Amino acid sequence: MNNSLQEKDYYLVYNDYYNFDYSKELNVLYLPLIGANAIKIYEFLATKLLNDKNMTVNSIHYELIDMLGINIKQFVLIRKKLEALGLLQTYYFEKDNKKFYIYKILRPLNFYEFLNNTLLSELLQNAIGYEAYTLIKDRFSLNKVSFENFLDITAKFSEVYSDEEVEYNINKNSKISYGPNLDQYYFDFSKLNYLLSNKYLDVILEDNSIKKDILNLAHLYKVSPENMADAIEHSIEDITSGTSINIEVLKDYLNQLFVTVKKQKPPVLDNMINKHLLADTYNLERELDEKEKFAKLLDNINYIEFLNRKWGLIISEIDSKNIIFKLQDKYNLTSGVLNVLLDYALSESNSKGLPSFNYFDKIASSWSSTKMVSALDAINFVNSQRDNYNKNKFNRTKSKNYNNPGNFSKSHIVQTPDYIKEQLNSLSNDTKLETNNDSISHDEFEKFLKEKGIN
């Protein structure tokens, strides 16, 4: 079955939580993890007009991506991010050679649920920093008073009521869980149990909530049972005589192990995303946009040819050695990033020749923490910096736009040729015409849903 998403395919939205307002949770908790575009798509889908069955009528994906200003591959990547964070479930079926997708909107975790989720809370802290995270936790945490130093003696249901006369008839499929859509990440608990038993600490694993937290942290930091055993030993709650651990201390220990010993930055979702998904999003099966074409060119041209064609400069051996080579050696720049750096520095300095090494070095130093590997990374970074700058300059009527390559002209602003506009309009009209001819009536679709058991 080939269910590769196309613009002409249909989609419906089912709202799982009746459109309660979770905008604060989405923007404070989820946006730093998956970005503004993902939140925009989530809110767009969540606010679609619903019928009495809480489901929209069918629409085509072309209308969705056209309204949001993204392409179909980018939509799929963002959709998968929402699915991974437990904000969306996607179902697929075919009818009369037409493809349909049902997007089931799931409610976000509230502040209490999110901040008590070991995986998500740690990712949020890594993304926004300890101080900002602490402010959120202090402001929105339900537990204004800490009960960590007290013994919980609250009675359990089974301790108060006998279950002998209770008949359990639970439909497992009806259980709804919210939060990250985690698969079964393998962690060797048997080995961890053995290591903890040697320290008389294996009783800790009898608590399922602690065991779940350990699994989440093992998933996040990719630690071995040996490292986890050491971390648990350093996180023992003194008041419990070795029967419980302080999760915050455990998280801090593993974070320091990750940063100090493994010499890696704290894990954030942008750096953890599956590289195959990125490759599929920006593969060569679709036509590249103007910015991506320009970036690809910068990745595949040497700096000598680029500076000559774009700026009319002829680089001497001395400049190459004292400026270009020094920059590459110091910052390990790829060809694409180097070309964007050179272009950016020349445009900002208004220099007739190459600026000094110190001028380049100051810019490269501010870029070094971003881990850019391609010209597209660098272009997006420059655009982001300029956008942030221009937000504070409301009286500026024109700003530089690095997205438009032109033909290596000194102007960054290039108008779309009329013949390209005509082709784009023609493509849009053809797509709309094709999808309208494939339309399925609402009554027919309602009948099909009943056949599938969706009432």
C-alpha positions in Angstrom: 0.0 0.0 0.0 1.5 3.4 -1.0 0.2 6.1 1.3 2.7 8.8 0.3 0.9 12.0 0.9 0.0 14.2 -2.1 -1.6 17.6 -2.4 -4.8 16.2 -3.9 -5.4 13.7 -1.1 -8.3 14.3 1.3 -8.2 14.9 5.0 -10.6 15.2 7.9 -10.1 16.4 11.4 -11.5 14.8 14.5 -11.2 16.8 17.7 -10.7 14.6 20.7 -11.1 17.1 23.5 -13.9 19.3 22.3 -11.8 22.4 21.7 -11.0 23.5 25.2 -8.5 26.3 25.3 -5.0 25.1 25.7 -3.3 28.0 23.9 -1.2 28.8 27.0 0.1 25.3 27.3 0.9 25.1 23.6 2.8 28.3 23.5 4.6 28.1 26.8 5.4 24.4 26.9 5.2 22.9 23.4 6.4 25.7 21.1 10.0 25.7 22.4 10.2 22.0 21.6 8.6 21.8 18.1 8.5 25.3 16.8 5.9 27.9 15.8 5.0 26.2 12.5 3.9 23.0 14.3 1.8 25.0 16.8 0.3 26.9 14.0 -0.7 23.7 12.1 -2.1 22.2 15.3 -4.2 25.2 16.1 -5.4 25.4 12.5 -6.6 21.8 12.6 -8.0 22.1 16.1 -10.2 25.0 15.2 -11.6 23.6 11.9 -15.4 23.7 11.8 -16.8 20.5 13.3 -20.2 18.8 12.8 -22.2 17.2 15.6 -19.9 14.1 15.5 -16.9 16.3 16.2 -15.5 15.7 12.8 -15.0 18.0 9.8 -16.1 17.4 6.3 -13.4 16.2 3.9 -11.0 18.8 2.4 -7.9 18.5 0.2 -4.4 19.0 1.4 -3.7 21.5 -1.3 -6.0 24.0 0.5 -4.2 23.4 3.8 -0.6 23.9 2.6 -1.6 26.8 0.4 -3.1 28.6 3.3 -0.2 27.9 5.6 2.5 28.7 3.1 4.4 25.4 3.2 5.0 22.5 0.9 3.6 19.0 1.3 6.9 17.5 2.5 7.3 20.1 5.2 3.7 19.5 6.3 4.5 15.7 6.7 7.6 16.5 8.8 5.7 18.9 11.0 2.8 16.4 11.3 5.2 13.7 12.5 6.6 16.1 15.2 3.0 16.6 16.4 2.5 12.8 16.4 5.7 12.2 18.4 4.7 14.7 21.1 1.3 13.0 21.4 -0.7 16.0 20.0 -2.0 14.2 16.9 -3.0 10.7 15.7 -3.1 10.0 11.9 -5.3 7.3 10.3 -5.4 6.4 6.6 -7.8 4.6 4.3 -8.7 4.4 0.6 -12.0 4.5 -1.1 -12.7 4.5 -4.8 -9.0 5.0 -5.6 -9.0 8.1 -3.4 -6.8 8.5 -0.4 -8.1 9.9 2.9 -6.3 10.9 6.1 -8.1 11.4 9.4 -6.2 13.7 11.8 -7.3 13.1 15.4 -6.5 16.1 17.5 -5.3 15.1 21.0 -5.3 17.5 23.9 -2.0 18.8 25.2 -0.8 17.9 28.6 -1.7 20.6 31.2 1.0 22.3 33.1 1.0 19.8 36.0 1.1 16.8 33.7 3.8 18.3 31.5 6.1 19.4 34.3 5.7 16.0 36.0 6.6 14.2 32.8 10.3 13.3 33.1 11.1 13.3 29.4 9.2 16.5 28.4 10.2 18.6 31.4 13.8 17.8 30.8 13.6 18.6 27.1 11.9 21.9 27.9 14.6 22.8 30.5 17.3 22.0 27.9 15.6 24.1 25.3 14.9 27.3 27.2 17.5 27.1 30.0 17.3 26.5 33.7 16.2 30.0 34.8 13.3 30.3 32.3 12.2 26.7 33.1 12.2 27.5 36.9 10.0 30.6 36.3 7.5 28.4 34.4 7.6 25.7 37.1 7.1 28.2 39.9 4.3 30.0 38.1 2.3 27.1 36.9 3.1 24.2 39.2 0.0 23.0 41.2 2.2 22.0 44.1 2.9 25.4 45.7 4.1 23.6 48.8 6.7 20.8 48.5 5.8 17.5 50.2 9.0 15.7 49.3 10.2 15.6 52.9 7.0 14.0 54.2 5.9 10.3 54.1 2.9 9.7 51.9 0.5 7.5 53.9 -2.6 8.1 51.7 -4.8 4.9 51.5 -5.0 3.1 48.2 -8.4 2.0 46.8 -7.6 -1.7 47.3 -6.7 -1.0 51.0 -10.2 0.4 51.7 -12.6 -1.4 49.4 -12.7 -5.1 48.6 -12.6 -6.0 44.9 -14.3 -9.4 45.3 -17.7 -8.1 44.3 -16.4 -5.8 41.5 -16.6 -7.1 38.0 -14.0 -5.5 35.8 -15.0 -5.0 32.2 -12.4 -2.7 30.7 -12.0 -2.2 27.0 -8.3 -1.8 26.5 -8.8 0.0 23.3 -10.8 2.7 25.1 -7.9 3.8 27.3 -6.6 7.2 26.2 -3.2 8.3 27.2 -1.8 11.7 26.6 1.8 12.8 26.3 4.7 11.7 24.1 4.0 8.8 21.7 6.9 6.7 22.9 7.7 3.4 21.4 9.2 0.5 23.4 12.7 1.8 23.9 14.9 -1.1 25.1 16.7 -0.7 28.3 18.3 -3.6 30.2 16.3 -3.4 33.5 17.5 -6.9 34.4 21.1 -5.8 34.4 20.2 -2.6 36.3 18.3 -4.6 38.8 21.4 -6.8 39.3 23.6 -3.8 39.8 21.2 -2.2 42.2 20.8 -5.4 44.2 24.6 -5.4 44.9 24.0 -2.1 46.6 20.7 -3.2 48.2 18.8 -0.6 46.2 16.8 -2.9 43.8 13.6 -2.2 45.8 13.5 1.1 44.0 12.5 -0.6 40.7 9.3 -1.9 42.4 7.8 1.5 42.0 6.4 1.6 38.5 6.3 5.4 38.3 10.0 5.6 39.2 10.7 2.8 36.7 8.9 4.8 34.0 11.0 7.9 34.8 14.2 5.9 34.6 13.1 4.5 31.2 12.3 8.1 29.9 15.7 9.4 31.1 17.5 6.4 29.6 15.7 7.1 26.3 16.7 10.8 26.5 20.3 10.5 27.5 21.1 7.0 26.0 22.8 5.9 29.2 24.0 2.3 30.1 22.7 0.3 33.1 26.0 1.0 34.8 25.7 4.7 34.4 22.1 4.6 35.5 23.0 2.5 38.6 25.6 5.1 39.6 23.1 8.0 39.0 20.4 6.2 41.1 22.9 5.7 44.0 23.6 9.5 43.9 19.9 10.3 43.9 18.7 8.3 47.0 16.3 10.1 49.3 17.7 9.9 52.8 14.3 10.0 54.4 13.2 6.8 52.6 16.2 4.7 53.7 17.0 3.7 50.1 13.5 2.9 48.9 13.0 6.0 46.7 15.0 8.5 44.7 14.9 12.2 44.0 14.0 12.4 40.3 15.3 16.0 40.0 18.7 15.0 41.4 18.7 12.0 39.0 18.0 14.2 36.0 20.7 16.7 37.0 23.3 13.9 37.4 22.5 12.4 34.0 22.5 15.8 32.4 26.0 16.6 33.8 27.2 13.1 32.7 26.0 13.9 29.2 27.5 17.3 29.0 30.8 16.9 31.0 31.8 13.3 30.3 30.3 12.8 26.8 31.1 16.4 25.8 27.7 16.8 24.2 25.1 19.6 24.5 22.0 18.8 26.5 19.5 17.0 24.2 16.9 19.1 22.5 14.4 17.9 19.9 15.7 19.8 17.0 19.1 18.0 17.3 17.4 14.6 17.9 15.2 14.6 14.8 15.6 11.5 12.6 18.0 12.4 9.7 16.0 10.2 7.3 13.0 12.4 7.9 15.0 15.5 7.1 16.4 13.9 4.0 12.9 12.8 2.9 11.6 16.4 3.5 14.3 18.0 1.4 15.0 15.3 -1.2 15.4 15.7 -4.9 12.0 14.2 -5.8 10.4 17.7 -5.7 11.5 20.9 -7.3 13.6 23.0 -5.0 12.4 26.6 -4.2 14.6 29.6 -5.0 16.3 29.7 -1.6 17.1 26.0 -1.7 18.5 26.2 -5.3 20.7 29.1 -4.2 21.9 27.1 -1.2 22.6 24.1 -3.2 24.7 26.2 -5.6 26.7 27.7 -2.6 27.3 24.2 -1.3 28.9 23.1 -4.6 31.0 26.1 -5.6 34.4 27.1 -4.2 34.9 30.4 -2.6 37.2 31.7 -5.3 34.7 31.3 -8.1 31.8 32.5 -5.9 33.6 35.7 -4.9 34.6 36.3 -8.5 31.1 35.7 -9.9 29.1 37.4 -7.2 31.4 40.3 -6.1 33.9 40.5 -9.0 36.8 39.9 -6.6 40.0 38.1 -7.5 41.5 36.5 -4.3 45.2 36.6 -3.9 47.2 33.7 -2.3 48.0 36.0 0.7 44.3 36.7 1.3 43.5 33.0 0.9 46.2 32.0 3.4 45.7 34.8 6.0 41.9 35.0 5.9 40.1 32.1 4.2 42.3 29.3 5.3 42.5 30.7 8.9 38.7 30.8 9.1 38.3 27.3 7.8 40.9 25.9 10.2 39.6 27.8 13.2 35.8 27.1 12.7 35.9 24.0 10.4 33.5 25.7 8.0 31.9 23.8 5.1 32.1 25.3 1.6 28.4 26.4 1.7 28.6 28.0 5.2 31.9 29.7 4.2 30.4 31.2 1.1 27.4 32.6 3.0 29.7 34.0 5.6 31.8 35.7 3.0 28.8 37.1 1.2 27.2 38.3 4.5 30.4 40.0 5.6 30.9 41.8 2.3 27.3 43.0 2.2 27.4 44.3 5.7 30.9 45.9 5.5 30.3 47.7 2.1 34.0 46.9 1.5 35.4 47.1 -2.0 37.7 44.1 -1.2 37.8 41.5 1.5 37.5 42.9 5.1 40.1 42.0 7.6 40.4 38.6 9.3 39.3 40.1 12.6 36.0 41.3 10.9 35.3 37.8 9.6 36.4 36.3 12.9 33.9 38.3 14.9 31.0 37.1 12.7 32.2 33.5 12.5 32.5 33.4 16.3 28.9 34.4 16.7 27.8 31.7 14.3 30.0 28.9 15.7 27.5 27.7 18.3 24.7 27.1 15.8 26.3 23.9 14.3 25.6 24.9 10.7 26.6 22.3 8.1 25.1 23.6 4.9 24.5 26.9 3.1 20.8 26.5 3.8 21.5 26.4 7.5 23.5 29.6 7.2 20.9 31.4 5.0 18.1 30.5 7.5 20.3 31.8 10.4 21.0 35.1 8.6 17.4 35.6 7.8 16.4 34.8 11.4 19.0 37.4 12.7 17.7 40.0 10.2 14.1 39.3 11.1 14.8 39.8 14.7 16.6 43.1 14.0 13.8 44.3 11.7 11.1 43.7 14.3 12.5 46.6 16.2 12.7 48.8 13.2 9.1 49.3 12.3 9.8 52.5 10.3 12.0 50.7 7.8 10.1 50.2 4.5 12.7 47.9 3.0 15.0 45.3 4.5 17.5 43.0 3.0 16.2 39.6 2.0 18.8 36.8 1.6 16.2 34.3 0.2 16.5 35.6 -3.4 19.7 34.5 -5.2 19.2 36.3 -8.5 22.1 35.6 -10.9 24.8 36.5 -8.4 23.8 40.2 -8.6 24.6 42.5 -5.7 20.9 43.0 -5.1 19.3 40.6 -2.6 15.8 41.5 -3.8 14.6 39.7 -7.0 11.2 40.0 -8.4 9.5 36.7 -9.6 9.5 36.8 -13.4 6.0 37.0 -15.0 6.4 33.7 -16.8 7.2 31.9 -13.6 4.1 33.4 -12.0 2.0 32.2 -14.9 3.4 28.7 -14.5 2.7 28.7 -10.8 -0.9 30.0 -11.4 -1.4 27.3 -14.0 -0.2 24.7 -11.6 -2.5 25.9 -8.9 -5.5 25.9 -11.3 -4.7 22.4 -12.6 -4.4 21.1 -9.0 -7.7 22.6 -8.0 -9.4 21.3 -11.1 -8.1 17.8 -10.6 -9.2 17.7 -6.9 -12.6 19.1 -7.6 -13.3 16.4 -10.1 -12.3 13.8 -7.5 -14.6 15.2 -4.9 -16.7 12.9 -2.7 -20.1 13.9 -1.4 -20.7 14.4 2.3 -23.5 11.9 2.4 -21.4 9.3 0.6 -18.6 9.9 3.1 -20.9 9.6 6.1 -22.1 6.3 4.8 -18.5 5.1 4.4 -17.6 6.1 8.0 -20.6 4.1 9.3 -19.2 1.1 7.4 -15.9 1.6 9.2 -17.6 1.8 12.5 -17.1 5.5 13.0 -20.4 6.8 14.1 
